[in-house]
Amino acid sequence: MLSPGIYNVYLDCVMLLFFLSCDSGDNEIIQFLLDMNLDSFARDSDESTFIHVAARHNQVDTIKRFANEKTCRAKVRNSHSNHAL
Protein backbone atom coordinates (compact mmCIF):
# COMPACT_ATOMS: atom_id res chain seq x y z
CA MET A 1 0.00 0.00 0.00
CA LEU A 2 1.24 3.46 -0.87
CA SER A 3 1.81 6.00 1.85
CA PRO A 4 -0.49 9.05 1.64
CA GLY A 5 2.28 11.33 0.37
CA ILE A 6 3.33 8.97 -2.41
CA TYR A 7 -0.29 8.30 -3.34
CA ASN A 8 -0.93 12.06 -3.69
CA VAL A 9 2.10 12.43 -5.98
CA TYR A 10 0.88 9.44 -8.02
CA LEU A 11 -2.63 10.90 -8.29
CA ASP A 12 -1.23 14.32 -9.28
CA CYS A 13 0.81 12.67 -12.07
CA VAL A 14 -2.20 10.74 -13.35
CA MET A 15 -4.34 13.87 -13.36
CA LEU A 16 -1.58 15.79 -15.14
CA LEU A 17 -1.46 13.08 -17.81
CA PHE A 18 -5.26 13.22 -18.10
CA PHE A 19 -5.43 16.98 -18.60
CA LEU A 20 -2.42 17.03 -20.96
CA SER A 21 -4.13 14.34 -23.02
CA CYS A 22 -7.24 16.52 -23.20
CA ASP A 23 -5.10 19.49 -24.20
CA SER A 24 -3.50 17.52 -27.06
CA GLY A 25 -6.57 15.47 -28.02
CA ASP A 26 -5.05 12.08 -27.27
CA ASN A 27 -8.34 10.21 -27.07
CA GLU A 28 -6.76 6.80 -26.57
CA ILE A 29 -5.07 7.89 -23.34
CA ILE A 30 -8.22 9.70 -22.20
CA GLN A 31 -10.27 6.55 -22.81
CA PHE A 32 -7.67 4.37 -21.05
CA LEU A 33 -7.73 6.58 -17.96
CA LEU A 34 -11.52 6.71 -17.91
CA ASP A 35 -11.61 2.92 -18.26
CA MET A 36 -9.35 2.79 -15.19
CA ASN A 37 -12.12 4.67 -13.31
CA LEU A 38 -10.47 8.07 -13.27
CA ASP A 39 -12.98 10.64 -12.06
CA SER A 40 -14.29 12.26 -15.24
CA PHE A 41 -15.70 15.09 -13.13
CA ALA A 42 -12.27 16.01 -11.73
CA ARG A 43 -11.16 19.61 -12.14
CA ASP A 44 -7.86 21.33 -12.72
CA SER A 45 -6.51 24.40 -10.92
CA ASP A 46 -8.98 26.65 -12.83
CA GLU A 47 -11.87 24.40 -11.79
CA SER A 48 -12.08 23.27 -15.44
CA THR A 49 -13.22 19.77 -16.33
CA PHE A 50 -11.47 17.77 -19.02
CA ILE A 51 -14.12 18.90 -21.53
CA HIS A 52 -13.31 22.55 -20.69
CA VAL A 53 -9.65 21.81 -21.43
CA ALA A 54 -10.46 20.05 -24.71
CA ALA A 55 -12.74 22.91 -25.79
CA ARG A 56 -10.15 25.55 -24.85
CA HIS A 57 -7.65 23.80 -27.16
CA ASN A 58 -10.11 23.16 -30.00
CA GLN A 59 -10.02 19.37 -29.63
CA VAL A 60 -13.27 18.82 -31.51
CA ASP A 61 -12.85 15.03 -31.81
CA THR A 62 -12.34 14.75 -28.05
CA ILE A 63 -15.44 16.81 -27.37
CA LYS A 64 -17.54 14.77 -29.81
CA ARG A 65 -16.33 11.51 -28.33
CA PHE A 66 -16.61 12.29 -24.63
CA ALA A 67 -19.14 15.11 -24.18
CA ASN A 68 -22.11 13.21 -22.81
CA GLU A 69 -23.90 13.07 -19.48
CA LYS A 70 -22.06 9.90 -18.45
CA THR A 71 -18.59 11.45 -18.68
CA CYS A 72 -19.10 15.17 -18.19
CA ARG A 73 -21.42 17.85 -17.01
CA ALA A 74 -21.53 20.35 -19.85
CA LYS A 75 -23.25 23.00 -17.74
CA VAL A 76 -20.55 23.06 -15.07
CA ARG A 77 -18.73 26.38 -14.89
CA ASN A 78 -15.03 26.84 -14.20
CA SER A 79 -13.46 29.62 -12.12
CA HIS A 80 -13.87 31.99 -15.11
CA SER A 81 -17.63 31.27 -15.18
CA ASN A 82 -17.30 29.50 -18.52
CA HIS A 83 -19.32 26.45 -19.52
CA ALA A 84 -17.41 23.65 -21.20
CA LEU A 85 -19.48 23.76 -24.38
N, C-alpha and C positions, 0 to 999 in steps of 0.2 A: 504494500500500500504506500502511496506517495504521501510525503509530509505535506501539510497545508501550503507551505511556501513554494515547494516544487510544483504542486498541483496548480497553484495560481499562475506560475510562470508558464506551465504547459497550456493551460486554458487561454492565457493571453496570446501565446504563439498560434494556437489553433484559430482563435478569433481573428488574429492578424491575417493569417492565410485566407480565411473566409472572406474578409472584407477586401483584401487585395485581389482575390479571384473575382469578386463582384466588380471591382474597379476595371479589371482587364477583360472581363467577359469570359472567363474560363469556366464554362458551364459544367464540364466534367468534374472538376474539383468541387464546385458548389454542390453538385448532385451527390458526390461521394460524402461530403461532410454532412449534408442533410440526411443521407441514408444512415450515417453513424449517429443520428439523433442530436445533431447540433441544434440548438435553439434558433429556429428561423425568425423568431421575434426579438433576438438580441439586438442591441444598439451599440453604435460606436460612440466616440467622445462627443459628437455633435447630436447625440440621441437619434441618429439616422439608422434606419433598418438597412438590410442588404439591398432591398429594392430601391431605396433612396440613393444608395451609392451607385448602383447600376444605372439609374436614371441620370444622375449627375454626370456620369461619364459616357452617356449615349450608348449604353449596351442594350440595344433594342432586342436582340435575340434572348438575352438573359431575362429581360422584363417579360417578353412573350412566354417564355418557358416557365417562369416561376411566379409570376404575379397572379396568384389566385388566393382564395380565402384560406386554403389549407396551409400555405407557406408564408403568407404575409397579410398584413392589414394595411391596405392601400390608403385608408383615411387617417392613419397615424401621422402625426406631425413631429418633425424634429425640432431642435432648439431654435431654428430659424423660422419656425411656424410653417414650414413647407410640407405639403403632402408628397408622398412618393411618386404618385402618378399625376 
